[in-house]
Amino acid sequence: MAVRVLPLRGLANLRTLAGLADRQPQSYKAYLRVSFLELERARHGQEIVTVHHRLAFLVARCREIDAEKAAILAGSSAAPGSSQSSEAAPTGRPGQSANRGFRLAC
């Protein structure tokens, strides 16, 4: 009877299922990705709503400021844009105005 010699087997010859998981699309990964995208979209939607509220508040405050400024200017004798003669001829040191105290000279 002849002796049968088997070929040597090594680590490269082992059959495993290690690579099969990457080849097949896994549905739970797709659903997880979709849910992450939905959460991100919901978060951005909430940020947009918050920004709209903040913008409306800022616009309303600017209108209040304009109204208060107009009321102050209407009550005073100075019209907007007019220059007074005391500001045209400063006296004293270069950084100081005659009526308003210390001013930075630019």
MOPAC internal coordinates of N, CA, C and O (Angstrom, degrees):
PM7 1SCF
backbone

  N    0.0000 0     0.00 0     0.00 0    0    0    0
  C    1.4150 1     0.00 0     0.00 0    1    0    0
  C    1.5256 1   109.51 1     0.00 0    2    1    0
  O    1.2310 1   120.97 1   -43.67 1    3    2    1
  N    1.3313 1   115.75 1   136.33 1    3    2    1
  C    1.4539 1   120.18 1  -176.59 1    5    3    2
  C    1.5209 1   109.48 1   -87.51 1    6    5    3
  O    1.2310 1   122.54 1   -36.63 1    7    6    5
  N    1.2805 1   112.75 1   143.37 1    7    6    5
  C    1.4670 1   118.89 1   178.45 1    9    7    6
  C    1.5316 1   108.40 1   -82.38 1   10    9    7
  O    1.2310 1   122.01 1   -51.49 1   11   10    9
  N    1.3006 1   113.76 1   128.51 1   11   10    9
  C    1.4738 1   119.18 1  -179.20 1   13   11   10
  C    1.5202 1   109.25 1   -93.51 1   14   13   11
  O    1.2310 1   121.01 1   -57.17 1   15   14   13
  N    1.3098 1   115.68 1   122.83 1   15   14   13
  C    1.4634 1   120.89 1  -178.78 1   17   15   14
  C    1.5293 1   108.09 1   -97.91 1   18   17   15
  O    1.2310 1   121.11 1   -57.96 1   19   18   17
  N    1.3270 1   115.48 1   122.04 1   19   18   17
  C    1.4594 1   121.34 1   178.49 1   21   19   18
  C    1.5304 1   109.61 1   -88.63 1   22   21   19
  O    1.2310 1   120.68 1   -36.45 1   23   22   21
  N    1.3206 1   116.31 1   143.55 1   23   22   21
  C    1.4718 1   117.22 1   177.42 1   25   23   22
  C    1.5254 1   110.18 1   -68.24 1   26   25   23
  O    1.2310 1   121.28 1   -31.37 1   27   26   25
  N    1.2916 1   115.15 1   148.63 1   27   26   25
  C    1.4583 1   119.90 1   179.62 1   29   27   26
  C    1.5200 1   109.87 1   -69.98 1   30   29   27
  O    1.2310 1   121.07 1   -42.15 1   31   30   29
  N    1.3002 1   115.56 1   137.85 1   31   30   29
  C    1.4558 1   120.64 1   177.84 1   33   31   30
  C    1.5216 1   108.99 1  -112.26 1   34   33   31
  O    1.2310 1   121.66 1   -38.38 1   35   34   33
  N    1.3217 1   114.43 1   141.62 1   35   34   33
  C    1.4570 1   119.51 1   179.22 1   37   35   34
  C    1.5223 1   110.77 1  -126.61 1   38   37   35
  O    1.2310 1   121.11 1    16.38 1   39   38   37
  N    1.2904 1   115.47 1  -163.62 1   39   38   37
  C    1.4576 1   121.60 1  -178.21 1   41   39   38
  C    1.5232 1   111.44 1   -65.37 1   42   41   39
  O    1.2310 1   119.87 1   148.73 1   43   42   41
  N    1.3150 1   117.85 1   -31.27 1   43   42   41
  C    1.4575 1   121.83 1  -179.42 1   45   43   42
  C    1.5231 1   112.28 1   -69.19 1   46   45   43
  O    1.2310 1   120.00 1   160.62 1   47   46   45
  N    1.3228 1   117.61 1   -19.38 1   47   46   45
  C    1.4522 1   120.95 1  -177.23 1   49   47   46
  C    1.5322 1   113.25 1   -91.79 1   50   49   47
  O    1.2310 1   119.43 1   174.03 1   51   50   49
  N    1.3054 1   118.69 1    -5.97 1   51   50   49
  C    1.4582 1   120.94 1  -179.93 1   53   51   50
  C    1.5212 1   109.86 1   -72.59 1   54   53   51
  O    1.2310 1   121.10 1   -44.42 1   55   54   53
  N    1.3109 1   115.51 1   135.58 1   55   54   53
  C    1.4583 1   120.36 1   177.90 1   57   55   54
  C    1.5261 1   108.66 1   -97.83 1   58   57   55
  O    1.2310 1   121.11 1   -55.41 1   59   58   57
  N    1.3289 1   115.48 1   124.59 1   59   58   57
  C    1.4718 1   120.38 1   179.20 1   61   59   58
  C    1.5134 1   109.14 1  -130.00 1   62   61   59
  O    1.2310 1   121.00 1    -7.48 1   63   62   61
  N    1.3255 1   115.69 1   172.52 1   63   62   61
  C    1.4612 1   122.46 1   177.62 1   65   63   62
  C    1.5278 1   111.12 1  -105.16 1   66   65   63
  O    1.2310 1   120.21 1  -161.95 1   67   66   65
  N    1.3112 1   117.21 1    18.05 1   67   66   65
  C    1.4612 1   121.33 1  -173.43 1   69   67   66
  C    1.5195 1   112.92 1   -63.64 1   70   69   67
  O    1.2310 1   118.94 1   142.59 1   71   70   69
  N    1.3046 1   119.63 1   -37.41 1   71   70   69
  C    1.4563 1   121.61 1  -175.88 1   73   71   70
  C    1.5157 1   114.52 1   -87.00 1   74   73   71
  O    1.2310 1   120.12 1   168.71 1   75   74   73
  N    1.3193 1   117.38 1   -11.29 1   75   74   73
  C    1.4622 1   120.20 1  -175.65 1   77   75   74
  C    1.5276 1   112.62 1   -69.94 1   78   77   75
  O    1.2310 1   119.80 1   148.74 1   79   78   77
  N    1.3108 1   118.00 1   -31.26 1   79   78   77
  C    1.4683 1   120.77 1  -176.52 1   81   79   78
  C    1.5296 1   111.10 1   -66.75 1   82   81   79
  O    1.2310 1   119.53 1   147.30 1   83   82   81
  N    1.3148 1   118.49 1   -32.70 1   83   82   81
  C    1.4593 1   121.21 1  -178.41 1   85   83   82
  C    1.5269 1   112.09 1   -78.48 1   86   85   83
  O    1.2310 1   119.84 1   155.82 1   87   86   85
  N    1.2990 1   117.91 1   -24.18 1   87   86   85
  C    1.4591 1   120.87 1  -176.69 1   89   87   86
  C    1.5238 1   112.41 1   -77.93 1   90   89   87
  O    1.2310 1   120.19 1   149.58 1   91   90   89
  N    1.3117 1   117.24 1   -30.42 1   91   90   89
  C    1.4532 1   121.07 1  -176.41 1   93   91   90
  C    1.5196 1   110.14 1   -95.08 1   94   93   91
  O    1.2310 1   120.04 1   -46.26 1   95   94   93
  N    1.3131 1   117.52 1   133.74 1   95   94   93
  C    1.4658 1   118.84 1   176.79 1   97   95   94
  C    1.5336 1   109.31 1   -69.57 1   98   97   95
  O    1.2310 1   121.10 1   -48.83 1   99   98   97
  N    1.3137 1   115.50 1   131.17 1   99   98   97
  C    1.4594 1   119.52 1  -178.36 1  101   99   98
  C    1.5172 1   108.44 1  -100.62 1  102  101   99
  O    1.2310 1   121.20 1   -55.32 1  103  102  101
  N    1.3038 1   115.30 1   124.68 1  103  102  101
  C    1.4627 1   120.32 1  -172.98 1  105  103  102
  C    1.5249 1   112.05 1   -66.40 1  106  105  103
  O    1.2310 1   119.47 1   145.76 1  107  106  105
  N    1.3302 1   118.61 1   -34.24 1  107  106  105
  C    1.4591 1   119.21 1  -178.14 1  109  107  106
  C    1.5255 1   111.67 1   -66.00 1  110  109  107
  O    1.2310 1   119.89 1   149.98 1  111  110  109
  N    1.3322 1   117.81 1   -30.02 1  111  110  109
  C    1.4679 1   120.47 1   177.01 1  113  111  110
  C    1.5263 1   110.18 1   -67.95 1  114  113  111
  O    1.2310 1   120.58 1   140.47 1  115  114  113
  N    1.3192 1   116.49 1   -39.53 1  115  114  113
  C    1.4626 1   119.90 1   179.06 1  117  115  114
  C    1.5264 1   110.42 1   -66.45 1  118  117  115
  O    1.2310 1   120.14 1   135.56 1  119  118  117
  N    1.3201 1   117.34 1   -44.44 1  119  118  117
  C    1.4693 1   120.49 1   178.78 1  121  119  118
  C    1.5229 1   111.65 1   -64.57 1  122  121  119
  O    1.2310 1   120.42 1   142.92 1  123  122  121
  N    1.3194 1   116.80 1   -37.08 1  123  122  121
  C    1.4650 1   120.74 1   177.87 1  125  123  122
  C    1.5209 1   110.46 1   -65.57 1  126  125  123
  O    1.2310 1   120.16 1   137.57 1  127  126  125
  N    1.3119 1   117.30 1   -42.43 1  127  126  125
  C    1.4705 1   121.22 1   178.43 1  129  127  126
  C    1.5271 1   110.72 1   -63.71 1  130  129  127
  O    1.2310 1   120.32 1   137.70 1  131  130  129
  N    1.3324 1   116.99 1   -42.30 1  131  130  129
  C    1.4695 1   120.81 1   178.43 1  133  131  130
  C    1.5277 1   110.20 1   -63.29 1  134  133  131
  O    1.2310 1   120.12 1   139.54 1  135  134  133
  N    1.3149 1   117.37 1   -40.46 1  135  134  133
  C    1.4695 1   119.40 1   179.84 1  137  135  134
  C    1.5249 1   111.19 1   -67.42 1  138  137  135
  O    1.2310 1   119.79 1   142.94 1  139  138  137
  N    1.3341 1   118.01 1   -37.06 1  139  138  137
  C    1.4672 1   120.25 1   175.55 1  141  139  138
  C    1.5210 1   111.10 1   -62.77 1  142  141  139
  O    1.2310 1   120.76 1   138.51 1  143  142  141
  N    1.3309 1   116.16 1   -41.49 1  143  142  141
  C    1.4591 1   119.58 1   178.96 1  145  143  142
  C    1.5254 1   111.50 1   -65.34 1  146  145  143
  O    1.2310 1   120.12 1   141.67 1  147  146  145
  N    1.3277 1   117.37 1   -38.33 1  147  146  145
  C    1.4649 1   120.90 1   177.43 1  149  147  146
  C    1.5226 1   111.25 1   -65.07 1  150  149  147
  O    1.2310 1   120.16 1   139.40 1  151  150  149
  N    1.3258 1   117.30 1   -40.60 1  151  150  149
  C    1.4674 1   120.41 1   177.55 1  153  151  150
  C    1.5229 1   111.29 1   -64.15 1  154  153  151
  O    1.2310 1   120.53 1   138.96 1  155  154  153
  N    1.3246 1   116.59 1   -41.04 1  155  154  153
  C    1.4628 1   120.18 1   178.78 1  157  155  154
  C    1.5212 1   110.59 1   -64.32 1  158  157  155
  O    1.2310 1   120.66 1   139.02 1  159  158  157
  N    1.3304 1   116.35 1   -40.98 1  159  158  157
  C    1.4604 1   120.62 1   178.64 1  161  159  158
  C    1.5258 1   111.03 1   -64.29 1  162  161  159
  O    1.2310 1   119.95 1   139.08 1  163  162  161
  N    1.3136 1   117.70 1   -40.92 1  163  162  161
  C    1.4670 1   121.32 1   178.14 1  165  163  162
  C    1.5292 1   110.79 1   -63.83 1  166  165  163
  O    1.2310 1   120.57 1   139.09 1  167  166  165
  N    1.3252 1   116.51 1   -40.91 1  167  166  165
  C    1.4665 1   120.55 1   179.18 1  169  167  166
  C    1.5312 1   110.62 1   -64.22 1  170  169  167
  O    1.2310 1   120.25 1   136.30 1  171  170  169
  N    1.3335 1   117.12 1   -43.70 1  171  170  169
  C    1.4624 1   120.24 1   178.53 1  173  171  170
  C    1.5271 1   111.09 1   -65.91 1  174  173  171
  O    1.2310 1   120.10 1   143.41 1  175  174  173
  N    1.3196 1   117.42 1   -36.59 1  175  174  173
  C    1.4610 1   120.47 1   176.46 1  177  175  174
  C    1.5189 1   111.66 1   -61.79 1  178  177  175
  O    1.2310 1   120.37 1   138.52 1  179  178  177
  N    1.3320 1   116.90 1   -41.48 1  179  178  177
  C    1.4636 1   120.51 1   177.60 1  181  179  178
  C    1.5285 1   110.89 1   -65.87 1  182  181  179
  O    1.2310 1   120.09 1   141.74 1  183  182  181
  N    1.3230 1   117.43 1   -38.26 1  183  182  181
  C    1.4667 1   120.67 1   176.79 1  185  183  182
  C    1.5239 1   110.86 1   -63.11 1  186  185  183
  O    1.2310 1   120.11 1   140.61 1  187  186  185
  N    1.3254 1   117.40 1   -39.39 1  187  186  185
  C    1.4681 1   121.20 1   179.11 1  189  187  186
  C    1.5179 1   110.42 1   -63.41 1  190  189  187
  O    1.2310 1   120.18 1   136.36 1  191  190  189
  N    1.3379 1   117.26 1   -43.64 1  191  190  189
  C    1.4699 1   121.04 1   178.32 1  193  191  190
  C    1.5240 1   110.20 1   -61.61 1  194  193  191
  O    1.2310 1   120.15 1   136.71 1  195  194  193
  N    1.3246 1   117.31 1   -43.29 1  195  194  193
  C    1.4596 1   121.61 1   179.45 1  197  195  194
  C    1.5274 1   111.10 1   -62.88 1  198  197  195
  O    1.2310 1   120.30 1   138.47 1  199  198  197
  N    1.3268 1   117.03 1   -41.53 1  199  198  197
  C    1.4616 1   121.22 1   179.85 1  201  199  198
  C    1.5301 1   110.26 1   -65.91 1  202  201  199
  O    1.2310 1   119.99 1   141.75 1  203  202  201
  N    1.3337 1   117.63 1   -38.25 1  203  202  201
  C    1.4701 1   120.32 1   177.98 1  205  203  202
  C    1.5315 1   110.68 1   -63.14 1  206  205  203
  O    1.2310 1   120.42 1   137.65 1  207  206  205
  N    1.3480 1   116.81 1   -42.35 1  207  206  205
  C    1.4658 1   120.10 1   178.13 1  209  207  206
  C    1.5322 1   110.99 1   -64.49 1  210  209  207
  O    1.2310 1   120.85 1   137.22 1  211  210  209
  N    1.3206 1   115.97 1   -42.78 1  211  210  209
  C    1.4696 1   120.50 1  -179.98 1  213  211  210
  C    1.5274 1   110.68 1   -64.68 1  214  213  211
  O    1.2310 1   120.05 1   138.42 1  215  214  213
  N    1.3290 1   117.52 1   -41.58 1  215  214  213
  C    1.4574 1   121.55 1   179.05 1  217  215  214
  C    1.5248 1   111.21 1   -64.53 1  218  217  215
  O    1.2310 1   120.22 1   138.33 1  219  218  217
  N    1.3310 1   117.19 1   -41.67 1  219  218  217
  C    1.4645 1   120.29 1   177.85 1  221  219  218
  C    1.5238 1   110.67 1   -62.35 1  222  221  219
  O    1.2310 1   120.42 1   139.92 1  223  222  221
  N    1.3468 1   116.80 1   -40.08 1  223  222  221
  C    1.4613 1   120.24 1   177.57 1  225  223  222
  C    1.5254 1   110.80 1   -63.21 1  226  225  223
  O    1.2310 1   120.13 1   135.90 1  227  226  225
  N    1.3294 1   117.35 1   -44.10 1  227  226  225
  C    1.4652 1   120.68 1  -178.58 1  229  227  226
  C    1.5278 1   111.90 1   -65.90 1  230  229  227
  O    1.2310 1   120.07 1   139.95 1  231  230  229
  N    1.3175 1   117.46 1   -40.05 1  231  230  229
  C    1.4639 1   120.88 1   178.78 1  233  231  230
  C    1.5282 1   109.87 1   -65.11 1  234  233  231
  O    1.2310 1   120.36 1   137.56 1  235  234  233
  N    1.3359 1   116.91 1   -42.44 1  235  234  233
  C    1.4665 1   120.28 1   178.34 1  237  235  234
  C    1.5297 1   110.80 1   -63.45 1  238  237  235
  O    1.2310 1   120.34 1   139.77 1  239  238  237
  N    1.3172 1   116.95 1   -40.23 1  239  238  237
  C    1.4688 1   119.74 1   179.12 1  241  239  238
  C    1.5250 1   110.93 1   -66.20 1  242  241  239
  O    1.2310 1   119.63 1   141.28 1  243  242  241
  N    1.3268 1   118.32 1   -38.72 1  243  242  241
  C    1.4700 1   120.76 1   177.37 1  245  243  242
  C    1.5276 1   110.61 1   -63.04 1  246  245  243
  O    1.2310 1   120.24 1   141.72 1  247  246  245
  N    1.3261 1   117.15 1   -38.28 1  247  246  245
  C    1.4650 1   119.88 1   176.77 1  249  247  246
  C    1.5252 1   111.18 1   -65.81 1  250  249  247
  O    1.2310 1   120.17 1   140.42 1  251  250  249
  N    1.3368 1   117.28 1   -39.58 1  251  250  249
  C    1.4617 1   120.47 1   176.76 1  253  251  250
  C    1.5221 1   110.70 1   -63.04 1  254  253  251
  O    1.2310 1   120.42 1   138.78 1  255  254  253
  N    1.3167 1   116.79 1   -41.22 1  255  254  253
  C    1.4702 1   121.27 1   179.34 1  257  255  254
  C    1.5169 1   110.06 1   -63.06 1  258  257  255
  O    1.2310 1   120.35 1   135.40 1  259  258  257
  N    1.3340 1   116.94 1   -44.60 1  259  258  257
  C    1.4664 1   120.11 1   178.77 1  261  259  258
  C    1.5252 1   111.64 1   -62.33 1  262  261  259
  O    1.2310 1   120.25 1   138.93 1  263  262  261
  N    1.3277 1   117.14 1   -41.07 1  263  262  261
  C    1.4627 1   120.81 1   179.53 1  265  263  262
  C    1.5205 1   110.78 1   -65.90 1  266  265  263
  O    1.2310 1   120.31 1   136.99 1  267  266  265
  N    1.3278 1   117.02 1   -43.01 1  267  266  265
  C    1.4688 1   120.04 1   179.50 1  269  267  266
  C    1.5237 1   111.02 1   -66.52 1  270  269  267
  O    1.2310 1   120.34 1   141.04 1  271  270  269
  N    1.3234 1   116.96 1   -38.96 1  271  270  269
  C    1.4656 1   121.36 1   177.87 1  273  271  270
  C    1.5263 1   110.24 1   -63.78 1  274  273  271
  O    1.2310 1   120.24 1   137.25 1  275  274  273
  N    1.3394 1   117.15 1   -42.75 1  275  274  273
  C    1.4636 1   120.50 1   179.03 1  277  275  274
  C    1.5288 1   110.93 1   -64.69 1  278  277  275
  O    1.2310 1   120.18 1   141.25 1  279  278  277
  N    1.3345 1   117.27 1   -38.75 1  279  278  277
  C    1.4643 1   120.51 1   178.56 1  281  279  278
  C    1.5209 1   111.29 1   -65.40 1  282  281  279
  O    1.2310 1   120.40 1   139.48 1  283  282  281
  N    1.3182 1   116.83 1   -40.52 1  283  282  281
  C    1.4715 1   120.80 1   179.12 1  285  283  282
  C    1.5178 1   110.26 1   -66.46 1  286  285  283
  O    1.2310 1   120.33 1   134.64 1  287  286  285
  N    1.3326 1   116.97 1   -45.36 1  287  286  285
  C    1.4581 1   119.78 1  -179.44 1  289  287  286
  C    1.5255 1   111.68 1   -68.06 1  290  289  287
  O    1.2310 1   119.61 1   147.13 1  291  290  289
  N    1.3254 1   118.34 1   -32.87 1  291  290  289
  C    1.4635 1   120.87 1   177.99 1  293  291  290
  C    1.5231 1   110.85 1   -69.93 1  294  293  291
  O    1.2310 1   120.10 1   147.49 1  295  294  293
  N    1.3162 1   117.42 1   -32.51 1  295  294  293
  C    1.4628 1   121.29 1  -179.99 1  297  295  294
  C    1.5126 1   113.16 1   -78.80 1  298  297  295
  O    1.2310 1   119.75 1   157.80 1  299  298  297
  N    1.3099 1   118.08 1   -22.20 1  299  298  297
  C    1.4625 1   120.13 1  -179.27 1  301  299  298
  C    1.5232 1   109.80 1   -94.75 1  302  301  299
  O    1.2310 1   120.73 1   -12.78 1  303  302  301
  N    1.3176 1   116.21 1   167.22 1  303  302  301
  C    1.4604 1   119.84 1  -179.72 1  305  303  302
  C    1.5166 1   112.53 1   -82.64 1  306  305  303
  O    1.2310 1   120.03 1   164.77 1  307  306  305
  N    1.3349 1   117.54 1   -15.23 1  307  306  305
  C    1.4701 1   120.83 1  -178.14 1  309  307  306
  C    1.5168 1   109.78 1   -82.95 1  310  309  307
  O    1.2310 1   121.14 1   -51.99 1  311  310  309
  N    1.2929 1   115.42 1   128.01 1  311  310  309
  C    1.4601 1   121.19 1   175.63 1  313  311  310
  C    1.5195 1   108.54 1   -88.35 1  314  313  311
  O    1.2310 1   119.15 1   -29.52 1  315  314  313
  N    1.3199 1   119.22 1   150.48 1  315  314  313
  C    1.4670 1   119.33 1   179.15 1  317  315  314
  C    1.5227 1   111.28 1   -66.07 1  318  317  315
  O    1.2310 1   121.48 1   -45.01 1  319  318  317
  N    1.3183 1   114.77 1   134.99 1  319  318  317
  C    1.4550 1   119.53 1   177.23 1  321  319  318
  C    1.5229 1   113.95 1    91.99 1  322  321  319
  O    1.2310 1   119.48 1   167.96 1  323  322  321
  N    1.3281 1   118.59 1   -12.04 1  323  322  321
  C    1.4684 1   119.15 1   179.80 1  325  323  322
  C    1.5168 1   109.17 1   -86.43 1  326  325  323
  O    1.2310 1   120.89 1   -36.17 1  327  326  325
  N    1.3251 1   115.90 1   143.83 1  327  326  325
  C    1.4564 1   119.98 1   179.29 1  329  327  326
  C    1.5190 1   109.33 1  -106.38 1  330  329  327
  O    1.2310 1   121.51 1   -37.75 1  331  330  329
  N    1.3213 1   114.72 1   142.25 1  331  330  329
  C    1.4670 1   119.13 1   179.38 1  333  331  330
  C    1.5157 1   109.07 1   -90.32 1  334  333  331
  O    1.2310 1   120.76 1   -26.32 1  335  334  333
  N    1.3221 1   116.15 1   153.68 1  335  334  333
  C    1.4616 1   119.87 1  -176.77 1  337  335  334
  C    1.5174 1   111.93 1   -70.02 1  338  337  335
  O    1.2310 1   119.33 1   154.51 1  339  338  337
  N    1.3467 1   118.89 1   -25.49 1  339  338  337
  C    1.4557 1   120.33 1  -179.44 1  341  339  338
  C    1.5211 1   111.38 1   -70.91 1  342  341  339
  O    1.2310 1   119.65 1   153.80 1  343  342  341
  N    1.3371 1   118.28 1   -26.20 1  343  342  341
  C    1.4524 1   120.22 1   177.92 1  345  343  342
  C    1.5216 1   111.17 1   -79.09 1  346  345  343
  O    1.2310 1   120.20 1   158.23 1  347  346  345
  N    1.3110 1   117.23 1   -21.77 1  347  346  345
  C    1.4621 1   120.42 1  -177.58 1  349  347  346
  C    1.5261 1   111.33 1   -74.74 1  350  349  347
  O    1.2310 1   119.35 1   149.04 1  351  350  349
  N    1.3340 1   118.84 1   -30.96 1  351  350  349
  C    1.4601 1   121.96 1  -178.05 1  353  351  350
  C    1.5210 1   109.52 1  -119.73 1  354  353  351
  O    1.2310 1   119.45 1   -95.13 1  355  354  353
  N    1.3458 1   118.65 1    84.87 1  355  354  353
  C    1.4572 1   119.49 1   178.86 1  357  355  354
  C    1.5184 1   111.19 1   -71.94 1  358  357  355
  O    1.2310 1   121.24 1   -33.12 1  359  358  357
  N    1.3141 1   115.24 1   146.88 1  359  358  357
  C    1.4601 1   120.71 1   178.29 1  361  359  358
  C    1.5147 1   108.64 1  -121.28 1  362  361  359
  O    1.2310 1   120.38 1   -19.02 1  363  362  361
  N    1.3115 1   116.88 1   160.98 1  363  362  361
  C    1.4563 1   120.91 1   177.88 1  365  363  362
  C    1.5170 1   110.77 1    87.88 1  366  365  363
  O    1.2310 1   121.10 1    31.30 1  367  366  365
  N    1.3110 1   115.49 1  -148.70 1  367  366  365
  C    1.4659 1   120.90 1  -178.56 1  369  367  366
  C    1.5210 1   111.29 1   -68.59 1  370  369  367
  O    1.2310 1   119.72 1   -19.68 1  371  370  369
  N    1.3489 1   118.14 1   160.32 1  371  370  369
  C    1.4662 1   120.60 1  -175.07 1  373  371  370
  C    1.5299 1   113.61 1   -63.81 1  374  373  371
  O    1.2310 1   118.73 1   149.78 1  375  374  373
  N    1.3034 1   120.02 1   -30.22 1  375  374  373
  C    1.4532 1   121.40 1  -177.44 1  377  375  374
  C    1.5078 1   113.35 1   -93.09 1  378  377  375
  O    1.2310 1   118.77 1  -169.60 1  379  378  377
  N    1.3188 1   119.95 1    10.40 1  379  378  377
  C    1.4496 1   122.35 1  -174.17 1  381  379  378
  C    1.5169 1   110.81 1  -120.42 1  382  381  379
  O    1.2310 1   120.34 1   -44.55 1  383  382  381
  N    1.3280 1   116.96 1   135.45 1  383  382  381
  C    1.4449 1   121.99 1   176.94 1  385  383  382
  C    1.5271 1   108.18 1   -95.41 1  386  385  383
  O    1.2310 1   120.16 1   -21.74 1  387  386  385
  N    1.3394 1   117.30 1   158.26 1  387  386  385
  C    1.4540 1   121.17 1  -175.34 1  389  387  386
  C    1.5313 1   112.38 1   -66.91 1  390  389  387
  O    1.2310 1   119.65 1   140.24 1  391  390  389
  N    1.3499 1   118.27 1   -39.76 1  391  390  389
  C    1.4590 1   120.44 1  -173.13 1  393  391  390
  C    1.5320 1   114.14 1  -107.28 1  394  393  391
  O    1.2310 1   119.74 1   159.17 1  395  394  393
  N    1.3214 1   118.10 1   -20.83 1  395  394  393
  C    1.4518 1   118.79 1  -167.79 1  397  395  394
  C    1.5090 1   113.58 1  -109.18 1  398  397  395
  O    1.2310 1   117.50 1  -172.44 1  399  398  397
  N    1.2642 1   122.37 1     7.56 1  399  398  397
  C    1.4621 1   121.33 1   179.78 1  401  399  398
  C    1.5048 1   111.73 1    82.54 1  402  401  399
  O    1.2310 1   120.25 1    27.41 1  403  402  401
  N    1.2981 1   117.13 1  -152.59 1  403  402  401
  C    1.4571 1   122.50 1  -173.09 1  405  403  402
  C    1.5237 1   111.97 1   -75.98 1  406  405  403
  O    1.2310 1   120.62 1   -47.69 1  407  406  405
  N    1.3301 1   116.41 1   132.31 1  407  406  405
  C    1.4564 1   123.79 1   175.97 1  409  407  406
  C    1.5176 1   109.49 1  -133.42 1  410  409  407
  O    1.2310 1   119.99 1   -37.35 1  411  410  409
  N    1.2945 1   117.62 1   142.65 1  411  410  409
  C    1.4609 1   120.38 1   176.65 1  413  411  410
  C    1.5130 1   109.82 1   -77.53 1  414  413  411
  O    1.2310 1   120.64 1   -47.87 1  415  414  413
  N    1.3249 1   116.38 1   132.13 1  415  414  413
  C    1.4568 1   120.70 1   178.60 1  417  415  414
  C    1.5280 1   107.88 1   -92.45 1  418  417  415
  O    1.2310 1   120.18 1   -53.65 1  419  418  417
  N    1.3109 1   117.27 1   126.35 1  419  418  417
  C    1.4615 1   120.75 1  -179.27 1  421  419  418
  C    1.5091 1   110.51 1  -105.64 1  422  421  419
  O    1.2310 1   120.10 1   180.00 1  423  422  421

